[in-house]
Amino acid sequence: MMRPFLWDPWRMADADPRRPAVIAGADSCTFGELVTRADTLGQGLRALGVADDQVVSTDLPSGPKFFALTLAALKYGFGLLPVNDGLLDVPAGRRLIAQAGARMHVSDDPGVDVVSVPEQELHAAGRSEHPRFRAGGAGRAGYLIFVTSGTTGFPTLVRRARPWYPYKGVAVVDRYAAGPAAGPHIMSNPTFHLGTVGPALYALQAGSTVVVQQQWSPGAFVELVDRCRADSAFISADRLVELVGYQRWGRHRPGAVFHGGSSCPPWVKRAAIDMMGPILHEYYGTSAAVISEISASDWLGRPGSVGRPLPGVKVEIMADGAAQPVGAVGEIVVRPRAIDRTGESTIHTGDLGYRDESGHLYVLGRITSRQDWPAARLEHAIRSVRGVFDCVVPGTESDPPTCHIEGDVRAAERIAAEARQSAARLGFPQVTIDIRAFGSFRRTPSGKIERRSLQ
């Protein structure tokens, strides 16, 4: 295996300036054009008075302008808060931007109801001479701020840690199937969420072309992978379910298809591996940091696991203030790698889980308090039933508790029977089963269930 090496878009532009960098429908740019625009936008931010470490927000859609602004923030030492335009339509969303301390909002939408600067104006400012302008990047790299999915309430802000060193690009690692000699990365969830932007931004910095799938369908995804001869892609768990239902895969096999962000039913993942080959690579983490990852081959040996913690990441399973032994259930609490640490030394993930004897981590479900644990365990058990795509149990205080299930309605009778058996094994002899077709649950743009809609 080759040792990792550092790479960035500026090196790619020097080596092959005409190599495609970002393709989003009819909008595209080369690496030469991408880094030129990134430098101009970084200089424009300085020219318009944005100081080192200050935050800029944006609702630019996934495409060349968005990635140029992101690279500008990283190289020139700014914080960048990407938001979906829908967040700007509600007062609470605008309060999040204010809470982040955004000095400026960059947009192409003249109707945005915040103080904003058109991307073209920012670009023009960077091209003009200004007394504050200093060539080159910042002494410390910039960072990203993400908005959580808000599955259990309204979204909140999570700041990524700002590095203590100048922008250096990324370490190109073979297993991520990206780099100067690799094929494109398909960004199939065009949203501003770490799970989607993270793999795409990594691939771009490693020298791969990023292709944005603007209109989702499983058939279009398979066709895009084939036509572009993609080497990597990201797909959310709900779209992986659709892909398995599509039951067709193309001739070209990428090196890695990443998934994460929410739990994937084990039977769905096994079916995906059978269809696509052992190329699925799963991430588990929060908007603050990646916690673990697992390859398809490792997962097949330990179905349902999200892998071992990454080097430098310390994971504890906590219950009632005490660390739990192997096999015991509790909240997953994480001390991230030094590079990912912000003001907090530990992260309470809000996930219930356990570890096995080899250190592999298993996630059972989302929790907000100790009272949620029985419901999370029940959801996990039902989600393991073949034909169940997802499950939400709002709580177990009601008698009997209600299990909302997205599943194969053609197998509703069998699913209901097996779900009741799972509930009985966990101490719930009576449950109400509500089976709906896939796609019935309201979801966030990143594909996570809006749990409050099922309360």
Backbone torsions as a table, in degrees:
resi	resn	phi	psi	omega
1	MET	NA	135.2	179.4
2	MET	-69.9	145.2	175.2
3	ARG	-73.0	144.8	178.6
4	PRO	-60.3	147.6	174.5
5	PHE	-133.6	151.8	-179.5
6	LEU	-78.6	140.1	178.9
7	TRP	-149.0	155.7	175.6
8	ASP	-153.1	166.9	-177.0
9	PRO	-61.4	-29.0	178.8
10	TRP	-67.4	-37.7	174.8
11	ARG	-66.3	-39.2	179.0
12	MET	-64.8	-38.8	179.2
13	ALA	-65.0	-36.8	176.4
14	ASP	-68.4	-40.2	-176.1
15	ALA	-76.5	-39.3	-175.2
16	ASP	-152.5	77.3	-173.5
17	PRO	-62.5	-22.8	-178.1
18	ARG	-92.1	0.6	178.1
19	ARG	-65.7	131.7	178.1
20	PRO	-59.5	134.6	-179.4
21	ALA	-104.2	-55.1	-178.3
22	VAL	-133.9	132.7	177.1
23	ILE	-128.9	119.3	177.6
24	ALA	-132.3	86.2	-174.9
25	GLY	66.0	-126.4	-179.5
26	ALA	-80.9	-9.0	-178.1
27	ASP	-95.3	123.1	-178.1
28	SER	-151.2	166.2	175.8
29	CYS	-154.7	156.7	174.4
30	THR	-90.1	171.7	177.0
31	PHE	-65.3	-35.1	176.5
32	GLY	-61.3	-46.0	179.2
33	GLU	-67.9	-38.2	-177.5
34	LEU	-62.3	-48.8	-176.0
35	VAL	-73.3	-31.4	175.3
36	THR	-62.2	-44.3	179.3
37	ARG	-68.0	-39.6	179.3
38	ALA	-60.6	-44.6	178.2
39	ASP	-63.1	-40.9	-179.7
40	THR	-65.5	-41.1	178.9
41	LEU	-67.8	-38.2	176.8
42	GLY	-62.3	-42.5	177.8
43	GLN	-68.3	-35.3	178.1
44	GLY	-64.8	-39.5	177.4
45	LEU	-61.4	-42.7	176.9
46	ARG	-63.5	-44.3	-177.4
47	ALA	-62.8	-31.5	-179.6
48	LEU	-90.3	10.1	169.8
49	GLY	93.8	11.6	176.3
50	VAL	-80.3	119.1	-175.4
51	ALA	-88.5	166.7	178.1
52	ASP	-53.1	134.3	176.6
53	ASP	77.7	-5.3	176.9
54	GLN	-74.9	158.4	-171.7
55	VAL	-101.0	139.8	173.1
56	VAL	-121.4	134.2	175.0
57	SER	-106.5	160.1	-179.4
58	THR	-155.9	147.1	170.6
59	ASP	-118.8	22.4	175.3
60	LEU	-57.3	136.6	179.7
61	PRO	-70.7	159.0	178.6
62	SER	-58.5	120.8	-177.3
63	GLY	168.9	-170.2	-176.3
64	PRO	-56.2	-42.8	-178.1
65	LYS	-65.9	-42.1	-179.8
66	PHE	-62.1	-47.5	-177.3
67	PHE	-69.9	-31.6	175.7
68	ALA	-65.0	-42.6	179.0
69	LEU	-66.2	-38.1	178.3
70	THR	-62.9	-45.9	178.4
71	LEU	-64.9	-36.3	177.1
72	ALA	-61.1	-43.4	179.1
73	ALA	-63.0	-42.8	-178.2
74	LEU	-65.8	-43.5	-176.6
75	LYS	-75.9	-36.3	-172.5
76	TYR	-99.8	7.1	168.2
77	GLY	83.2	31.0	178.6
78	PHE	-108.2	158.0	169.4
79	GLY	-88.6	139.7	179.6
80	LEU	-124.7	126.8	177.5
81	LEU	-111.8	99.9	175.5
82	PRO	-81.9	135.8	179.2
83	VAL	-133.8	149.6	170.0
84	ASN	-71.3	145.9	-176.8
85	ASP	-62.1	-25.9	179.0
86	GLY	-63.4	-26.6	179.8
87	LEU	-67.5	-24.5	-178.5
88	LEU	-80.3	-9.1	-177.2
89	ASP	-84.3	-8.3	-177.6
90	VAL	-122.9	144.1	-178.6
91	PRO	-56.6	-37.9	-178.8
92	ALA	-63.4	-33.7	177.5
93	GLY	-66.2	-41.6	178.0
94	ARG	-68.0	-29.7	176.0
95	ARG	-67.7	-33.6	177.0
96	LEU	-62.1	-40.8	178.7
97	ILE	-64.2	-41.0	177.5
98	ALA	-66.1	-39.1	179.2
99	GLN	-62.3	-33.6	178.4
100	ALA	-72.1	-11.4	-178.7
101	GLY	73.8	32.7	-176.8
102	ALA	-62.0	123.9	178.8
103	ARG	-79.3	-25.2	-174.8
104	MET	-157.5	147.8	173.2
105	HIS	-116.2	129.2	-178.4
106	VAL	-105.9	126.5	-174.2
107	SER	-149.9	157.3	170.2
108	ASP	-107.3	2.3	-176.9
109	ASP	-100.9	112.2	-178.5
110	PRO	-67.0	-14.9	-177.8
111	GLY	-91.4	3.1	-178.7
112	VAL	-63.7	128.7	-174.2
113	ASP	-92.5	48.5	171.6
114	VAL	-141.0	163.6	177.7
115	VAL	-68.8	111.6	-172.8
116	SER	-132.1	162.3	175.8
117	VAL	-120.0	124.8	176.4
118	PRO	-59.1	142.5	-178.7
119	GLU	-57.1	-36.1	180.0
120	GLN	-64.3	-38.0	178.4
121	GLU	-66.9	-40.2	177.0
122	LEU	-63.4	-41.4	178.6
123	HIS	-63.1	-42.6	-179.9
124	ALA	-65.2	-38.3	179.5
125	ALA	-63.1	-35.4	-179.9
126	GLY	-72.0	-23.3	-179.0
127	ARG	-85.2	-16.3	-178.4
128	SER	-94.2	156.2	177.7
129	GLU	-74.2	143.8	-179.1
130	HIS	-146.9	139.6	-176.3
131	PRO	-62.6	-22.3	-178.7
132	ARG	-86.7	-8.3	-172.7
133	PHE	-70.1	131.8	171.3
134	ARG	-129.3	127.9	-178.0
135	ALA	-67.8	154.4	175.5
136	GLY	95.2	169.0	-179.0
137	GLY	-81.8	-178.0	-177.6
138	ALA	-85.9	163.5	177.7
139	GLY	-68.1	-25.0	173.8
140	ARG	-127.0	139.6	179.8
141	ALA	-65.5	158.3	175.2
142	GLY	-79.1	-173.1	-174.8
143	TYR	-151.0	170.5	-179.6
144	LEU	-114.6	149.5	172.9
145	ILE	-120.1	131.6	-178.5
146	PHE	-116.6	155.6	174.0
147	VAL	-102.2	127.2	-179.6
148	THR	-66.5	165.8	-176.7
149	SER	-69.9	-23.9	178.9
150	GLY	70.6	37.3	-176.7
151	THR	-68.0	-31.2	-179.1
152	THR	-108.3	4.8	-179.7
153	GLY	178.3	-159.3	-179.8
154	PHE	-78.5	146.9	-179.4
155	PRO	-56.4	150.6	176.5
156	THR	-126.3	166.9	-178.9
157	LEU	-90.2	142.3	173.6
158	VAL	-133.5	118.3	179.7
159	ARG	-89.7	129.3	170.5
160	ARG	-74.1	151.7	-179.7
161	ALA	-68.0	138.7	176.3
162	ARG	-85.6	126.3	179.5
163	PRO	-63.1	157.2	178.3
164	TRP	-92.5	5.8	-175.6
165	TYR	-127.2	162.5	177.6
166	PRO	-63.7	164.2	179.3
167	TYR	-59.8	126.9	-177.3
168	LYS	-121.6	-0.1	-175.0
169	GLY	84.0	-147.6	-177.0
170	VAL	-132.5	159.3	172.4
171	ALA	-83.5	121.4	-178.3
172	VAL	-83.0	117.3	-175.2
173	VAL	-116.8	132.9	-174.2
174	ASP	-53.1	-43.9	-171.2
175	ARG	-67.8	-13.7	179.2
176	TYR	-90.1	-1.5	171.6
177	ALA	54.4	43.3	177.1
178	ALA	-139.7	152.2	178.5
179	GLY	153.6	178.5	-176.4
180	PRO	-57.0	-29.5	-178.5
181	ALA	-101.5	2.5	-174.8
182	ALA	-90.3	159.9	175.4
183	GLY	-77.9	-177.5	-174.1
184	PRO	-66.7	163.0	171.5
185	HIS	-107.4	130.9	178.0
186	ILE	-95.5	122.3	177.0
187	MET	-99.1	95.6	-170.7
188	SER	-90.7	-11.0	175.5
189	ASN	-116.6	87.2	-175.8
190	PRO	-75.8	71.7	178.4
191	THR	-129.8	165.4	-178.3
192	PHE	-97.7	76.6	-178.6
193	HIS	-138.5	144.8	-175.3
194	LEU	-54.0	-42.2	-177.1
195	GLY	-58.6	-31.3	-179.5
196	THR	-93.7	-50.5	-176.9
197	VAL	-67.6	-36.6	-176.7
198	GLY	-56.1	-57.2	179.3
199	PRO	-62.2	-37.1	179.8
200	ALA	-67.4	-43.1	-179.6
201	LEU	-67.1	-37.4	176.4
202	TYR	-61.4	-48.7	-178.5
203	ALA	-59.8	-42.4	-179.5
204	LEU	-63.3	-44.7	179.7
205	GLN	-66.9	-29.0	178.7
206	ALA	-76.9	-10.4	177.7
207	GLY	108.4	5.7	178.5
208	SER	-87.4	152.5	171.3
209	THR	-75.0	138.0	175.2
210	VAL	-104.9	123.5	177.7
211	VAL	-110.8	119.8	-178.8
212	VAL	-90.7	121.9	173.4
213	GLN	-83.8	109.3	-170.9
214	GLN	-82.7	-30.2	177.5
215	GLN	-123.5	117.8	-174.1
216	TRP	-80.1	135.0	160.2
217	SER	-159.8	147.8	-179.0
218	PRO	-62.0	-36.8	178.5
219	GLY	-64.2	-41.2	179.5
220	ALA	-67.0	-34.9	177.8
221	PHE	-63.9	-48.2	179.5
222	VAL	-61.1	-42.2	-180.0
223	GLU	-65.0	-38.0	-179.4
224	LEU	-68.5	-41.8	176.7
225	VAL	-59.4	-43.8	-179.9
226	ASP	-66.8	-49.7	-174.3
227	ARG	-65.4	-39.8	-178.1
228	CYS	-85.7	-9.6	-172.9
229	ARG	50.4	54.4	-176.4
230	ALA	-66.9	145.5	175.7
231	ASP	-100.3	-17.3	178.0
232	SER	-151.5	161.7	179.5
233	ALA	-161.9	158.7	171.6
234	PHE	-121.1	140.8	177.9
235	ILE	-144.2	134.4	179.4
236	SER	-74.9	162.7	-174.4
237	ALA	-60.7	-39.6	-178.9
238	ASP	-66.6	-33.5	178.5
239	ARG	-78.3	-26.2	173.2
240	LEU	-65.2	-37.3	174.9
241	VAL	-59.4	-46.2	178.9
242	GLU	-61.9	-38.8	-179.1
243	LEU	-64.9	-40.7	176.7
244	VAL	-64.2	-40.1	177.3
245	GLY	-65.0	-28.9	178.9
246	TYR	-67.2	-32.1	171.4
247	GLN	62.8	25.0	175.6
248	ARG	-139.3	140.1	176.7
249	TRP	-130.1	150.3	-175.9
250	GLY	-78.1	-175.2	179.9
251	ARG	-78.2	-32.4	-176.3
252	HIS	-83.7	134.9	176.9
253	ARG	-111.2	117.0	175.3
254	PRO	-65.8	168.2	174.9
255	GLY	-76.1	-31.4	-178.0
256	ALA	-156.4	134.1	168.8
257	VAL	-117.4	114.9	-176.2
258	PHE	-88.4	144.8	170.0
259	HIS	-143.8	160.5	-177.6
260	GLY	166.4	-171.4	178.5
261	GLY	97.4	-34.1	175.3
262	SER	-157.1	166.0	-173.6
263	SER	-69.3	147.6	178.4
264	CYS	-115.8	124.9	178.3
265	PRO	-54.2	132.8	-177.0
266	PRO	-54.5	-38.1	-178.5
267	TRP	-68.3	-30.7	177.0
268	VAL	-68.6	-45.4	-178.2
269	LYS	-64.7	-40.9	178.4
270	ARG	-63.0	-40.8	178.1
271	ALA	-64.2	-37.7	178.6
272	ALA	-65.4	-40.7	178.4
273	ILE	-66.0	-40.7	177.2
274	ASP	-60.4	-37.5	-176.5
275	MET	-79.7	-43.9	-171.3
276	MET	-96.2	-19.9	-171.1
277	GLY	97.6	173.5	-175.4
278	PRO	-79.0	59.5	-176.3
279	ILE	-113.4	-5.1	-179.0
280	LEU	-70.7	133.8	-179.7
281	HIS	-131.1	117.7	-173.5
282	GLU	-103.5	138.4	173.3
283	TYR	-108.8	145.9	168.4
284	TYR	-129.1	133.8	179.1
285	GLY	-179.1	-167.9	176.5
286	THR	-122.5	179.6	176.6
287	SER	-66.8	-13.8	-179.6
288	ALA	-89.4	-32.2	-174.1
289	ALA	-166.9	151.0	170.1
290	VAL	-79.9	135.1	-175.3
291	ILE	-103.7	-45.6	-176.9
292	SER	-151.0	167.7	174.6
293	GLU	-150.6	157.8	-177.7
294	ILE	-149.4	136.3	177.9
295	SER	-82.2	167.1	179.1
296	ALA	-62.9	-42.6	-177.9
297	SER	-65.3	-39.6	177.7
298	ASP	-66.8	-40.7	-179.0
299	TRP	-63.4	-39.8	-179.9
300	LEU	-60.0	-29.0	176.2
301	GLY	-80.1	-22.2	-179.5
302	ARG	-140.3	70.8	-175.9
303	PRO	-55.2	135.1	179.2
304	GLY	94.2	-13.4	-179.6
305	SER	-76.8	153.3	172.4
306	VAL	-106.5	13.0	173.5
307	GLY	96.6	-179.8	175.6
308	ARG	-86.0	152.2	175.3
309	PRO	-57.5	146.2	177.3
310	LEU	-65.5	156.3	176.5
311	PRO	-54.5	132.4	-179.7
312	GLY	91.4	-10.2	179.6
313	VAL	-97.6	127.8	178.0
314	LYS	-108.1	126.5	-178.7
315	VAL	-117.3	132.9	173.0
316	GLU	-122.9	143.9	172.0
317	ILE	-100.2	114.4	-170.6
318	MET	-112.8	137.3	174.4
319	ALA	-143.2	125.6	179.6
320	ASP	53.1	38.8	175.4
321	GLY	81.0	3.9	-177.4
322	ALA	-123.7	142.1	176.3
323	ALA	-68.3	138.7	-175.3
324	GLN	-101.1	151.1	179.7
325	PRO	-77.7	176.8	178.4
326	VAL	-54.3	132.9	176.6
327	GLY	88.4	-17.4	-179.0
328	ALA	-83.4	146.5	-176.1
329	VAL	-92.4	143.8	175.5
330	GLY	-174.4	-177.9	177.2
331	GLU	-73.2	139.7	177.3
332	ILE	-81.6	115.2	179.9
333	VAL	-117.6	133.9	-168.2
334	VAL	-127.2	137.5	164.8
335	ARG	-105.5	107.7	-173.0
336	PRO	-71.8	171.8	174.7
337	ARG	-59.3	152.4	-179.0
338	ALA	-55.0	-36.1	-177.7
339	ILE	-67.6	-21.7	-177.2
340	ASP	-101.2	-0.6	-174.6
341	ARG	-79.9	137.6	173.2
342	THR	-110.7	-133.9	-178.9
343	GLY	-74.2	-26.5	-176.7
344	GLU	-94.2	137.1	-179.5
345	SER	-81.1	-24.7	179.5
346	THR	-130.4	155.5	179.0
347	ILE	-119.7	121.7	171.5
348	HIS	-88.6	108.7	-169.7
349	THR	-72.4	-23.3	-172.8
350	GLY	74.9	17.9	177.4
351	ASP	-114.4	140.5	174.8
352	LEU	-94.0	135.6	-178.5
353	GLY	-167.2	-171.5	178.1
354	TYR	-155.9	169.5	176.0
355	ARG	-119.1	149.1	175.1
356	ASP	-95.9	-175.1	-173.7
357	GLU	-66.8	-19.9	179.8
358	SER	-92.1	-2.4	-179.0
359	GLY	93.1	0.9	176.9
360	HIS	-70.3	141.0	-175.3
361	LEU	-100.8	141.2	178.0
362	TYR	-126.7	132.5	-179.2
363	VAL	-107.4	126.2	-178.0
364	LEU	-95.1	-34.9	-178.9
365	GLY	166.7	178.6	-178.2
366	ARG	-86.4	142.3	178.2
367	ILE	-140.0	151.9	172.3
368	THR	-119.0	-17.9	179.0
369	SER	-156.4	173.1	179.4
370	ARG	-59.1	-30.4	-178.0
371	GLN	-68.0	-18.0	-178.1
372	ASP	-83.4	-11.7	-172.8
373	TRP	-59.1	-47.3	179.9
374	PRO	-59.6	-40.3	179.9
375	ALA	-65.4	-40.2	179.4
376	ALA	-63.7	-41.2	178.8
377	ARG	-66.1	-38.3	178.4
378	LEU	-66.6	-42.9	176.7
379	GLU	-58.5	-44.4	-178.1
380	HIS	-63.0	-42.8	-179.9
381	ALA	-63.5	-42.7	-179.1
382	ILE	-70.5	-35.0	179.9
383	ARG	-64.5	-20.6	179.4
384	SER	-81.1	-8.9	178.6
385	VAL	-73.3	130.6	179.8
386	ARG	-60.8	132.3	-178.3
387	GLY	97.9	-10.1	176.3
388	VAL	-92.6	122.8	179.7
389	PHE	-89.6	-36.2	176.6
390	ASP	-164.0	164.2	-176.4
391	CYS	-149.6	140.3	174.3
392	VAL	-132.6	126.4	172.3
393	VAL	-114.8	103.5	-174.8
394	PRO	-57.1	-26.8	179.1
395	GLY	174.7	161.5	-179.5
396	THR	-109.5	12.0	-179.7
397	GLU	-75.4	-29.9	179.4
398	SER	-72.6	157.0	-177.4
399	ASP	-130.0	107.4	-0.6
400	PRO	-85.8	156.9	176.5
401	PRO	-67.9	153.2	179.9
402	THR	-101.7	131.7	177.9
403	CYS	-108.7	105.3	176.7
404	HIS	-84.2	122.7	-173.8
405	ILE	-125.0	129.0	163.8
406	GLU	-92.1	121.3	-175.8
407	GLY	-156.3	-179.4	177.4
408	ASP	-74.3	102.7	-174.5
409	VAL	-64.3	-19.8	177.3
410	ARG	-69.2	-22.8	179.3
411	ALA	-111.8	29.4	-173.1
412	ALA	-60.4	-40.2	-177.5
413	GLU	-64.8	-46.0	178.5
414	ARG	-65.2	-44.7	-179.8
415	ILE	-58.9	-44.8	-179.8
416	ALA	-61.6	-41.7	-179.3
417	ALA	-64.9	-44.4	-178.9
418	GLU	-70.8	-33.4	177.0
419	ALA	-64.9	-40.5	178.4
420	ARG	-66.1	-37.5	177.0
421	GLN	-63.8	-42.6	177.8
422	SER	-62.0	-42.0	179.8
423	ALA	-64.0	-41.2	-178.9
424	ALA	-63.4	-38.9	179.0
425	ARG	-63.6	-24.9	180.0
426	LEU	-96.1	7.8	175.8
427	GLY	94.3	19.5	177.6
428	PHE	-119.3	87.0	-176.3
429	PRO	-67.0	-23.2	179.4
430	GLN	-128.8	125.8	174.4
431	VAL	-138.6	153.9	172.8
432	THR	-96.2	127.3	-177.7
433	ILE	-105.7	123.6	178.4
434	ASP	-119.8	101.6	-176.9
435	ILE	-101.8	127.0	-179.4
436	ARG	-125.7	160.6	177.9
437	ALA	-69.6	154.8	176.7
438	PHE	-58.6	136.8	-178.6
439	GLY	97.1	-0.9	-178.3
440	SER	-77.7	-29.7	-179.2
441	PHE	-75.6	141.0	172.0
442	ARG	-71.8	136.7	-177.4
443	ARG	-129.8	155.8	174.6
444	THR	-74.2	167.7	176.9
445	PRO	-58.0	-23.4	178.8
446	SER	-87.8	0.9	174.9
447	GLY	97.0	2.9	-179.5
448	LYS	-88.1	147.1	-179.8
449	ILE	-67.1	134.6	171.3
450	GLU	-81.2	90.4	-171.5
451	ARG	-61.2	-32.7	-177.9
452	ARG	-66.0	-18.5	178.2
453	SER	-74.6	-10.9	-178.9
454	LEU	-112.3	11.2	179.5
455	GLN	-68.9	NA	NA
